[in-house]
Each structure stands twice: as C-alpha cells, then as structure tokens.
Amino acid sequence: MLLDSASLYFRAYFGVPDTLRSPQGEPVNAVRGLLDFIARLVHDHRPDQLVACMDADWRPQWRVDLVPSYKTHRVAEAAEDGEEDVPDTLAPQVPVIEQVLDALGIARVGSPGYEADDVIGTLTARATGPVQIVTGDRDLFQLVDDARRITVLYPVKGMGNLQVTDDALLLEKYGVRGAQYADMAALRGDPSDGLPGVKGIGEKTAAQLINEYGDLAGIRAAALDIGSKLTPARRRNIVEGAAYLDIAPKVVRVADDAPLPDFDPTLPHEPLDPMTLEELSTRWGLGTSLDRVLESLAAR
C-alpha cells in the first residue's frame, strides 16, 4: 500500500475540525486525521507493506523547465522563496506527522527533486505483487494496471468510502484505461497543475481521439495526415499545439526511475520507538487517533 501522504494530510486538514488541539492549544487536526486514515486503511485492507510517500520537491525544477506554468498558481503570491501555499496551521503539523510515522516504524520515503507521485510511480514499477495506491489525486490513475493488479483507492468521502479504481472503472468513467490516462490528461490539460492542454479538446474529446487513434502519437500523426477523419479545426488545434504536446507528456507522466533510499516497507505489528511515540502522544495530544493505529497494527 502506497500513501500519497500530502494528498491525505491536506484532506485530513480540511476535513477534520481544527478544534482538535494539543495540550498547548496548537491545531493537530491534520496529524490526528491522517492517523485515523491509516488506522482505517490498515484495518480494512490488511496490507503487509505500507509506504508513506512524501513530496521532497512539490514543484520539481525539471517539470518547471518543461512547462513554466506548472503549479504556478499554488505558489503563495506573497512568498518570495517559491514555497507552496500551505495553510499557516497545517505547515507546523507536517514535521509532527513525520516524527510520528518514524516512531511508529512506518516507512516514509521521498526523493530529492521529485514529487510523491514519482516515488509512487517508481515503487509501483518495482513491485512484483499487487499494489494499492491511496490518493485523492486523479493523476495517479495513469498507474492503474489490471494485469499487474495495481489499483487506486480514491477517497469519495473519508477512508470509509473508497473508490476502487481499476481499468474497468476508468473505461466506464473516462473512456480510457490506466495506460492511456496520461495521454488523455496531456490533451485535455489540467488548470490545477497549470497545464493548458490543446485548444478545443476536453476530457470526452481526448478520450474519443485516443480510442480512435490509439495514443497521443497516433493522434498527432492523424493531424498531419490530410486523409484522416479529423475536422479541419481539430487538426489545426493539434498541429498548433505541437510545441506543448512535445513536452506535456513528460510533465504529466509520473517518473518510474526516481532514486530512492534503502528502506524497509514492512508494516510493523508494534511501534519501532515506543518511548518517543509516547512522548509525541503526550506533547501533541494524539489520544484515541494514535490508539486506533496501534490497535490496527497489532490486530493484523
């Protein structure tokens, strides 16, 4: 099981009331919410291995070099250091999350210059058994692969209502399989990531073109073929979008070769550092959220 950690703790932060506070009065809603998520995931899905995948770089320079608009809207207007616009009461909770995961003995993995998506893509490429990816980010649908038993657990409402995303579901909802999803995403664009897409091509049209011509390369070849069935307007938009289409797939596709440190993904039955964990629990008032994680680990 691979956790898109930032996606989940952002979801916890906005979904759990900030009235959850430490004994000193600091908000711990993201910390406790994420712990509750992990407890539910372990209880319901019983993974043997679990990795909390981290953003070592939420906006890698190599992606920005390819598409300068990549995630520009997420940079705080007032920030001069290029840091992500993270709510003031969430940022201090992230180090606490990391300390708690380490004390529990849950593997926490990032890679300099890469996003958590790329860590997930790399670990998925290396996997020999079934993989469950837990994320609220549709971009990772591109990793779905029925033949390799790779699914995405996509939260619909909390961790108790997860959409089990496989190729059949993607075909039903989007008209493409996991292996085709990145091409569709490149064509339609994604304003939330600063990707403009090709003019006049939305999600449904992108899926239609992929089904008709196979993949992005086939679509571009059809645009250059005067005998193809493409309308003149669509042909023109694809040809005029050539510069964008040359580089967009490299930005949209998650890396599968990010350099990763050595780590043990085995999910423990008991905490790695119980003394530190107890100190963290007392300092931050983790209470029943931490209890539930420990119970779910012990019960596996």
TORMARLO-564101 format. One record per residue (C-alpha): residue in three letters; x, y, z. Coordinates in nm, 4 decimals. Layout:
 residuo       px       py       pz
     ALA        X        Y        Z
...
***
This chain:
 residuo       px       py       pz
     MET   0.0000   0.0000   0.0000
     LEU   0.1438   0.3350  -0.1115
     LEU   0.0125   0.6535   0.0502
     ASP   0.0164   0.9853  -0.1319
     SER   0.0890   1.1457   0.2029
     ALA   0.0431   1.5147   0.1193
     SER  -0.2865   1.4431  -0.0581
     LEU  -0.4098   1.2625   0.2519
     TYR  -0.2953   1.5088   0.5167
     PHE  -0.4369   1.8009   0.3169
     ARG  -0.7648   1.6086   0.3038
     ALA  -0.7428   1.5444   0.6781
     TYR  -0.6661   1.9102   0.7487
     PHE  -0.9717   2.0357   0.5626
     GLY  -1.1975   1.7504   0.6725
     VAL  -1.1236   1.7341   1.0462
     PRO  -1.2229   2.0296   1.2698
     ASP  -0.9320   2.2446   1.3872
     THR  -1.0847   2.2325   1.7330
     LEU  -0.8661   1.9238   1.7774
     ARG  -0.5752   2.0810   1.9639
     SER  -0.2632   1.9829   2.1515
     PRO  -0.2452   2.0449   2.5291
     GLN  -0.0691   2.3719   2.4391
     GLY  -0.3502   2.4743   2.2053
     GLU  -0.1898   2.4078   1.8636
     PRO  -0.4127   2.2525   1.5931
     VAL  -0.3422   1.8815   1.5368
     ASN  -0.6336   1.8057   1.3040
     ALA  -0.4085   1.7027   1.0123
     VAL  -0.1969   1.4788   1.2357
     ARG  -0.4900   1.3065   1.4004
     GLY  -0.6894   1.2901   1.0789
     LEU  -0.4030   1.1176   0.8960
     LEU  -0.3592   0.8726   1.1840
     ASP  -0.7299   0.7932   1.1671
     PHE  -0.6965   0.7382   0.7913
     ILE  -0.4032   0.4993   0.8391
     ALA  -0.5851   0.3082   1.1135
     ARG  -0.8871   0.2611   0.8866
     LEU  -0.6772   0.1596   0.5854
     VAL  -0.4777  -0.0971   0.7819
     HIS  -0.7914  -0.2358   0.9470
     ASP  -0.9907  -0.2621   0.6240
     HIS  -0.7208  -0.3693   0.3762
     ARG  -0.4579  -0.5527   0.5860
     PRO  -0.1505  -0.4595   0.3814
     ASP   0.1748  -0.6427   0.4524
     GLN   0.3766  -0.3409   0.3447
     LEU   0.2944   0.0280   0.3649
     VAL   0.4947   0.3295   0.2475
     ALA   0.4134   0.6935   0.3203
     CYS   0.5365   0.8606   0.0000
     MET   0.6487   1.2205   0.0514
     ASP   0.6983   1.5318  -0.1612
     ALA   1.0699   1.6047  -0.1349
     ASP   1.0014   1.8676  -0.4020
     TRP   0.6378   1.9593  -0.4685
     ARG   0.7284   2.1527  -0.7874
     PRO   1.0416   1.9955  -0.9393
     GLN   1.2560   2.2284  -1.1458
     TRP   1.2780   1.9795  -1.4314
     ARG   0.8999   1.9969  -1.4725
     VAL   0.9003   2.3769  -1.4492
     ASP   1.1748   2.3911  -1.7141
     LEU   0.9465   2.1979  -1.9478
     VAL   0.6225   2.3837  -1.8633
     PRO   0.6961   2.7130  -1.6800
     SER   0.3302   2.7465  -1.5754
     TYR   0.3470   2.4177  -1.3836
     LYS   0.1726   2.4715  -1.0478
     THR   0.2427   2.8466  -1.0535
     HIS  -0.0974   2.9240  -0.9034
     ARG  -0.0096   2.7189  -0.5966
     VAL   0.2814   2.9423  -0.5086
     ALA   0.1749   3.1970  -0.2475
     GLU   0.1662   3.5403  -0.4035
     ALA   0.3353   3.6856  -0.1002
     ALA   0.6047   3.4190  -0.0853
     GLU   0.9431   3.5140  -0.2208
     ASP   1.1020   3.1734  -0.1666
     GLY   0.8861   2.9733  -0.4072
     GLU   0.7366   2.7654  -0.1296
     GLU   0.3970   2.6034  -0.1720
     ASP   0.0998   2.7911  -0.0336
     VAL   0.0316   2.5718   0.2686
     PRO  -0.2154   2.6971   0.5312
     ASP  -0.0378   2.8521   0.8294
     THR  -0.1818   2.5996   1.0735
     LEU  -0.1010   2.2989   0.8523
     ALA   0.2691   2.3630   0.7887
     PRO   0.3704   2.3142   1.1570
     GLN   0.1857   1.9820   1.1639
     VAL   0.3876   1.8223   0.8837
     PRO   0.7047   1.7676   1.0927
     VAL   0.4881   1.6159   1.3663
     ILE   0.3385   1.3749   1.1121
     GLU   0.6881   1.2752   1.0025
     GLN   0.8069   1.2203   1.3603
     VAL   0.5032   1.0074   1.4457
     LEU   0.5406   0.7922   1.1327
     ASP   0.9093   0.7385   1.2132
     ALA   0.8352   0.6417   1.5735
     LEU   0.5655   0.4010   1.4566
     GLY   0.8116   0.2414   1.2149
     ILE   0.6046   0.3202   0.9053
     ALA   0.8351   0.3728   0.6080
     ARG   0.8486   0.7358   0.4934
     VAL   1.0141   0.7845   0.1553
     GLY   1.0920   1.0867  -0.0608
     SER   1.3437   1.1616  -0.3348
     PRO   1.5216   1.4980  -0.3845
     GLY   1.3885   1.6701  -0.6955
     TYR   1.0803   1.4510  -0.7187
     GLU   0.7181   1.4581  -0.6060
     ALA   0.5412   1.1901  -0.4056
     ASP   0.3718   1.0845  -0.7320
     ASP   0.7136   0.9959  -0.8709
     VAL   0.8031   0.7938  -0.5623
     ILE   0.4750   0.6072  -0.6049
     GLY   0.5443   0.5545  -0.9759
     THR   0.8922   0.4202  -0.9040
     LEU   0.7772   0.1830  -0.6303
     THR   0.4899   0.0654  -0.8489
     ALA   0.7323  -0.0070  -1.1345
     ARG   0.9474  -0.2133  -0.8980
     ALA   0.6577  -0.4065  -0.7438
     THR   0.6152  -0.7771  -0.8122
     GLY   0.2848  -0.8199  -0.6303
     PRO  -0.0445  -0.6321  -0.6076
     VAL  -0.0270  -0.2604  -0.5234
     GLN  -0.2908  -0.0339  -0.3719
     ILE  -0.2268   0.3390  -0.4157
     VAL  -0.4206   0.5642  -0.1796
     THR  -0.4614   0.9163  -0.3159
     GLY  -0.7095   1.1934  -0.3810
     ASP  -0.5146   1.2886  -0.6960
     ARG  -0.6605   1.1629  -1.0243
     ASP  -0.3203   1.1967  -1.1945
     LEU  -0.2220   0.8643  -1.0402
     PHE  -0.4983   0.6854  -1.2312
     GLN  -0.2317   0.6510  -1.5012
     LEU  -0.0681   0.3774  -1.2895
     VAL  -0.3780   0.1552  -1.2830
     ASP  -0.2992  -0.1776  -1.4469
     ASP  -0.5299  -0.4771  -1.4111
     ALA  -0.2695  -0.7188  -1.5463
     ARG  -0.0236  -0.6195  -1.2712
     ARG  -0.3003  -0.5862  -1.0075
     ILE  -0.2368  -0.2153  -0.9496
     THR  -0.5406  -0.0245  -0.8254
     VAL  -0.6007   0.3234  -0.6877
     LEU  -0.8099   0.3668  -0.3738
     TYR  -0.9643   0.7090  -0.4280
     PRO  -1.1449   0.8677  -0.1308
     VAL  -1.5024   0.9592  -0.2099
     LYS  -1.5847   1.0500   0.1486
     GLY  -1.3202   0.9732   0.4078
     MET  -1.1376   0.6415   0.4217
     GLY  -1.4615   0.4531   0.4811
     ASN  -1.5818   0.5143   0.1253
     LEU  -1.3035   0.4448  -0.1213
     GLN  -1.3490   0.4141  -0.4958
     VAL  -1.1533   0.1047  -0.6003
     THR  -1.0216   0.2277  -0.9324
     ASP  -0.9294  -0.0365  -1.1895
     ASP  -0.9230  -0.0389  -1.5704
     ALA  -1.2902  -0.1296  -1.5904
     LEU  -1.3935   0.1668  -1.3799
     LEU  -1.1683   0.4041  -1.5783
     LEU  -1.3213   0.2817  -1.9035
     GLU  -1.6680   0.3364  -1.7616
     LYS  -1.5994   0.6852  -1.6215
     TYR  -1.3422   0.8285  -1.8623
     GLY  -1.3412   0.6033  -2.1676
     VAL  -0.9710   0.5132  -2.1325
     ARG  -0.7612   0.2554  -1.9479
     GLY  -0.4922   0.3404  -1.6968
     ALA  -0.2169   0.3127  -1.9578
     GLN  -0.3977   0.5759  -2.1701
     TYR  -0.4861   0.8156  -1.8891
     ALA  -0.1680   1.0272  -1.9078
     ASP  -0.2191   1.0906  -2.2809
     MET  -0.5766   1.1986  -2.2116
     ALA  -0.4587   1.4268  -1.9297
     ALA  -0.1958   1.5882  -2.1527
     LEU  -0.4501   1.6560  -2.4274
     ARG  -0.7239   1.7997  -2.2047
     GLY  -0.4800   1.9864  -1.9781
     ASP  -0.5227   2.0492  -1.6084
     PRO  -0.5719   2.4042  -1.4795
     SER  -0.5000   2.2863  -1.1243
     ASP  -0.1462   2.1979  -1.2360
     GLY  -0.1004   2.4883  -1.4774
     LEU  -0.1228   2.2675  -1.7880
     PRO  -0.3123   2.4432  -2.0698
     GLY  -0.3989   2.1397  -2.2827
     VAL  -0.4841   2.1591  -2.6516
     LYS  -0.7360   2.4234  -2.7524
     GLY  -1.0855   2.2845  -2.8009
     ILE  -1.0100   1.9402  -2.6555
     GLY  -1.1766   1.8472  -2.3292
     GLU  -1.1874   1.5183  -2.1456
     LYS  -1.4512   1.3466  -2.3590
     THR  -1.2943   1.4542  -2.6876
     ALA  -0.9496   1.3475  -2.5684
     ALA  -1.0826   1.0008  -2.4779
     GLN  -1.2615   0.9744  -2.8123
     LEU  -0.9440   1.0618  -3.0035
     ILE  -0.7349   0.8145  -2.8039
     ASN  -0.9837   0.5356  -2.8720
     GLU  -0.9872   0.6231  -3.2410
     TYR  -0.6126   0.6665  -3.2941
     GLY  -0.4616   0.4584  -3.0135
     ASP  -0.2441   0.7088  -2.8330
     LEU  -0.1066   1.0609  -2.8469
     ALA   0.1438   0.9726  -3.1175
     GLY  -0.1367   0.8303  -3.3306
     ILE  -0.3464   1.1428  -3.2834
     ARG  -0.0585   1.3693  -3.3833
     ALA   0.0110   1.1558  -3.6890
     ALA  -0.3570   1.1805  -3.7879
     ALA  -0.3389   1.5593  -3.7571
     LEU  -0.0604   1.5608  -4.0158
     ASP  -0.2451   1.3196  -4.2448
     ILE  -0.4787   1.5099  -4.4740
     GLY  -0.6659   1.1855  -4.5367
     SER  -0.7629   1.1349  -4.1707
     LYS  -1.1157   1.1926  -4.0399
     LEU  -1.0159   1.4827  -3.8141
     THR  -1.2102   1.8026  -3.8680
     PRO  -1.0090   2.0963  -4.0029
     ALA  -1.0451   2.2875  -3.6743
     ARG  -0.9326   1.9940  -3.4611
     ARG  -0.6449   1.9178  -3.6989
     ARG  -0.5321   2.2807  -3.6793
     ASN  -0.5508   2.2922  -3.2988
     ILE  -0.3451   1.9734  -3.2624
     VAL  -0.0819   2.0929  -3.5086
     GLU  -0.0644   2.4367  -3.3444
     GLY  -0.0281   2.2654  -3.0071
     ALA   0.2777   2.0719  -3.1251
     ALA   0.5251   2.2550  -2.9003
     TYR   0.3077   2.1889  -2.5965
     LEU   0.2497   1.8256  -2.6931
     ASP   0.6243   1.7726  -2.7341
     ILE   0.6814   1.8293  -2.3641
     ALA   0.3474   1.7873  -2.1824
     PRO   0.3636   1.4059  -2.1604
     LYS   0.6981   1.4270  -1.9791
     VAL   0.5375   1.6549  -1.7203
     VAL   0.2130   1.4608  -1.6847
     ARG   0.3635   1.1129  -1.6612
     VAL   0.4964   1.0176  -1.3211
     ALA   0.8593   0.9135  -1.3079
     ASP   0.9343   0.5456  -1.2664
     ASP   1.3054   0.5822  -1.2013
     ALA   1.3354   0.8261  -0.9096
     PRO   1.6407   0.7446  -0.6944
     LEU   1.5169   0.6115  -0.3609
     PRO   1.6983   0.5444  -0.0337
     ASP   1.7116   0.1999   0.1195
     PHE   1.4117   0.1374   0.3452
     ASP   1.2036  -0.1423   0.4918
     PRO   0.8396  -0.1245   0.3745
     THR   0.7221  -0.3957   0.6147
     LEU   0.4308  -0.2746   0.8218
     PRO   0.5165  -0.3306   1.1898
     HIS   0.2918  -0.5019   1.4432
     GLU   0.4175  -0.2721   1.7201
     PRO   0.5869   0.0697   1.7250
     LEU   0.9547   0.0946   1.6386
     ASP   1.0258   0.3529   1.9105
     PRO   0.7532   0.3297   2.1782
     MET   0.9227   0.5761   2.4136
     THR   0.9450   0.8528   2.1527
     LEU   0.5915   0.7741   2.0391
     GLU   0.4609   0.8128   2.3942
     GLU   0.6398   1.1472   2.4253
     LEU   0.4901   1.2653   2.0969
     SER   0.1453   1.1485   2.2016
     THR   0.1676   1.3372   2.5303
     ARG   0.3162   1.6515   2.3734
     TRP   0.0610   1.6721   2.0923
     GLY  -0.2430   1.5065   2.2492
     LEU  -0.2777   1.2335   1.9884
     GLY  -0.5119   1.0327   2.2107
     THR  -0.7544   0.7906   2.0511
     SER  -0.6217   0.8540   1.6980
     LEU  -0.2871   0.7010   1.7888
     ASP  -0.4595   0.4269   1.9906
     ARG  -0.6554   0.3233   1.6822
     VAL  -0.3383   0.2997   1.4708
     LEU  -0.1663   0.0839   1.7341
     GLU  -0.4719  -0.1401   1.7613
     SER  -0.4953  -0.1858   1.3846
     LEU  -0.1246  -0.2683   1.3599
     ALA  -0.1418  -0.5215   1.6420
     ALA  -0.4519  -0.6895   1.5008
     ARG  -0.3043  -0.7696   1.1596
***
